[in-house]
């Protein structure tokens, strides 16, 4: 599973539109769209912002999917 696929899955489980997720995370709609489509690799900060917006306490999976080592904050 890719990072973008997982973000889309979590977003849809919470019945959020991509625009609403963008607002909650503080990440632009166009950047959120590109991330969800796996067109670019998000920064570590973007991963954490999306995790907060999606109320994910355990960010290790998302960081790993995005290519970061979870233990490094």
C-alpha positions as CSV (number, residue, x, y, z in Angstrom):
1,X,0.0,0.0,0.0
2,X,1.3,3.5,-0.8
3,X,1.1,6.6,1.4
4,X,-1.4,8.2,-0.9
5,X,-3.7,5.2,-0.9
6,X,-3.6,5.0,2.9
7,X,-4.4,8.7,3.3
8,X,-7.3,8.3,0.8
9,X,-8.6,5.3,2.7
10,X,-8.4,7.0,6.1
11,X,-10.1,10.2,4.6
12,X,-12.9,8.2,3.2
13,X,-13.4,6.2,6.4
14,X,-14.0,9.5,8.1
15,X,-16.3,10.7,5.3
16,X,-14.1,13.7,4.6
17,X,-13.7,15.4,1.3
18,X,-10.2,16.1,0.0
19,X,-11.0,19.8,0.4
20,X,-12.0,19.3,4.0
21,X,-8.9,17.3,4.8
22,X,-6.8,20.1,3.2
23,X,-8.5,22.7,5.4
24,X,-8.0,20.6,8.5
25,X,-4.4,19.8,7.8
26,X,-3.3,23.2,6.5
27,X,-2.1,21.7,3.3
28,X,-3.3,23.2,0.0
29,X,-5.9,21.3,-2.0
30,X,-3.5,20.9,-4.9
31,X,-0.7,19.5,-2.8
32,X,-3.2,17.2,-0.9
33,X,-4.5,15.9,-4.3
34,X,-0.9,15.2,-5.6
35,X,0.0,13.4,-2.4
36,X,-3.2,11.2,-2.5
37,X,-2.4,10.4,-6.1
38,X,1.2,9.5,-5.2
39,X,2.4,12.1,-7.6
40,X,4.9,13.5,-5.0
41,X,6.5,12.5,-1.8
42,X,5.2,14.6,1.1
43,X,7.5,16.2,3.6
44,X,7.8,14.8,7.0
45,X,5.8,17.8,8.3
46,X,3.1,17.2,5.8
47,X,2.8,13.6,6.9
48,X,2.4,14.7,10.5
49,X,-0.1,17.4,9.6
50,X,-2.2,14.9,7.7
51,X,-2.0,12.4,10.6
52,X,-3.2,15.1,13.0
53,X,-6.0,16.1,10.7
54,X,-7.1,12.4,10.4
55,X,-6.7,12.0,14.2
56,X,-4.1,9.3,13.9
57,X,-2.2,8.9,17.2
58,X,0.1,6.3,15.8
59,X,2.0,8.0,13.0
60,X,4.6,5.2,12.5
61,X,2.7,3.5,9.7
62,X,2.1,6.8,7.8
63,X,5.7,7.9,8.2
64,X,7.0,4.5,7.0
65,X,4.7,4.5,4.0
66,X,6.0,8.0,3.1
67,X,9.6,6.7,3.3
68,X,10.6,8.1,6.7
69,X,11.8,6.3,9.8
70,X,9.1,6.7,12.4
71,X,11.4,7.0,15.4
72,X,12.9,10.3,14.2
73,X,10.8,13.3,15.3
